[in-house]
Amino acid sequence: GTAVFLTSDPLSAPTALMHSLKHYKVLHEQNVILSVVTAPQPVVPDSERVKMETVNELFMRVTLTFGYMEQPNIPRALAICRKQGWKFDIMTT
């Protein structure tokens, strides 16, 4: 399946991922490193909300950007990811 790991530093391995590897000794079929960034402007348009980057066949890096006046809505932003081509089932992720 798919696992999403939240991190403030998208260039390092998230603690939850390392903990999962240590205890279960397996990786999911698809692993997403997700970061949420606050932009210096009050509102970020949906067209600039999502940045997706494939790292390799097992890992993808996703950055969601929200303006400093916005309430981050992760499920809504993940719907934008689906429109941009990331195929996943939200109920099994």
VOPAGU-2260 file (C-alpha; in pm, 1 decimal, decimal comma):
REM VOPAGU-2260
SITE   aa  ch    i         X         Y         Z
SITE  GLY   A    0       0,0       0,0       0,0
SITE  THR   A    1      89,1     364,6      40,4
SITE  ALA   A    2     235,3     533,7     347,9
SITE  VAL   A    3     259,4     910,0     402,5
SITE  PHE   A    4     527,4    1034,8     641,4
SITE  LEU   A    5     508,9    1395,1     762,1
SITE  THR   A    6     832,3    1585,2     812,4
SITE  SER   A    7     952,0    1941,8     847,9
SITE  ASP   A    8    1279,4    1852,6     671,3
SITE  PRO   A    9    1201,4    1691,1     334,4
SITE  LEU   A   10    1569,7    1613,2     268,6
SITE  SER   A   11    1612,5    1375,2     562,6
SITE  ALA   A   12    1438,1    1051,8     657,5
SITE  PRO   A   13    1132,7    1113,5     877,3
SITE  THR   A   14    1149,4     965,8    1227,1
SITE  ALA   A   15     825,5     772,5    1172,7
SITE  LEU   A   16     971,2     606,1     862,8
SITE  MET   A   17    1286,0     503,5    1047,8
SITE  HIS   A   18    1079,1     374,5    1341,4
SITE  SER   A   19     862,4     170,6    1101,6
SITE  LEU   A   20    1168,1      19,9     931,1
SITE  LYS   A   21    1327,5     -67,5    1264,6
SITE  HIS   A   22    1022,2    -247,7    1402,2
SITE  TYR   A   23     853,3    -398,4    1095,3
SITE  LYS   A   24    1156,2    -431,7     865,5
SITE  VAL   A   25     947,0    -359,5     554,9
SITE  LEU   A   26     865,2     -65,5     330,4
SITE  HIS   A   27     528,9       9,8     176,4
SITE  GLU   A   28     489,0     -19,2    -200,9
SITE  GLN   A   29     474,2     359,5    -222,8
SITE  ASN   A   30     621,7     595,9      38,9
SITE  VAL   A   31     549,7     966,4      40,9
SITE  ILE   A   32     756,1    1221,4     232,2
SITE  LEU   A   33     511,4    1505,3     297,6
SITE  SER   A   34     607,0    1856,2     408,6
SITE  VAL   A   35     379,9    2149,8     479,6
SITE  VAL   A   36     529,0    2494,7     419,2
SITE  THR   A   37     395,4    2837,4     515,1
SITE  ALA   A   38     444,8    3095,8     241,1
SITE  PRO   A   39     527,2    3463,0     307,6
SITE  GLN   A   40     207,8    3570,4     127,9
SITE  PRO   A   41    -139,3    3548,9     290,2
SITE  VAL   A   42    -294,3    3311,6      33,6
SITE  VAL   A   43    -147,0    3056,8    -208,3
SITE  PRO   A   44    -356,0    2966,2    -515,5
SITE  ASP   A   45    -437,1    2597,8    -572,6
SITE  SER   A   46    -223,0    2605,6    -886,9
SITE  GLU   A   47      83,3    2668,1    -665,3
SITE  ARG   A   48     -26,0    2460,4    -365,0
SITE  VAL   A   49     135,9    2126,4    -454,2
SITE  LYS   A   50     484,9    2028,9    -563,1
SITE  MET   A   51     541,1    1658,0    -631,5
SITE  GLU   A   52     880,1    1505,5    -699,5
SITE  THR   A   53     956,4    1139,8    -769,0
SITE  VAL   A   54    1268,0    1027,5    -583,3
SITE  ASN   A   55    1267,3     666,2    -706,9
SITE  GLU   A   56    1017,0     385,8    -764,0
SITE  LEU   A   57     947,2     357,4    -388,6
SITE  PHE   A   58     960,5     720,2    -275,5
SITE  MET   A   59     797,0    1047,5    -368,7
SITE  ARG   A   60     842,5    1388,5    -206,8
SITE  VAL   A   61     535,7    1614,0    -178,3
SITE  THR   A   62     541,4    1973,0     -54,9
SITE  LEU   A   63     215,7    2150,2      26,3
SITE  THR   A   64     233,4    2527,7      52,0
SITE  PHE   A   65     -22,9    2740,5     234,9
SITE  GLY   A   66     -34,9    3114,4     289,6
SITE  TYR   A   67      19,5    3250,7     638,0
SITE  MET   A   68    -349,4    3349,2     663,8
SITE  GLU   A   69    -478,1    3008,0     551,2
SITE  GLN   A   70    -585,6    2712,1     761,4
SITE  PRO   A   71    -394,9    2414,6     611,7
SITE  ASN   A   72    -641,2    2163,8     468,3
SITE  ILE   A   73    -434,8    1852,2     398,3
SITE  PRO   A   74    -717,6    1631,3     259,6
SITE  ARG   A   75    -815,3    1904,2      11,9
SITE  ALA   A   76    -451,4    1949,8     -91,3
SITE  LEU   A   77    -416,4    1573,4    -139,6
SITE  ALA   A   78    -712,7    1591,9    -378,4
SITE  ILE   A   79    -505,1    1837,7    -585,3
SITE  CYS   A   80    -226,4    1577,3    -586,8
SITE  ARG   A   81    -469,4    1325,9    -736,1
SITE  LYS   A   82    -556,2    1571,8   -1011,8
SITE  GLN   A   83    -182,6    1603,7   -1084,5
SITE  GLY   A   84    -143,7    1228,9   -1128,8
SITE  TRP   A   85     -67,5    1074,7    -789,3
SITE  LYS   A   86    -284,9     762,6    -777,4
SITE  PHE   A   87    -380,5     654,6    -424,5
SITE  ASP   A   88    -682,9     542,6    -225,7
SITE  ILE   A   89    -728,2     782,8      64,7
SITE  MET   A   90    -904,9     516,3     272,1
SITE  THR   A   91    -609,6     274,1     259,1
SITE  THR   A   92    -327,7     529,7     281,9
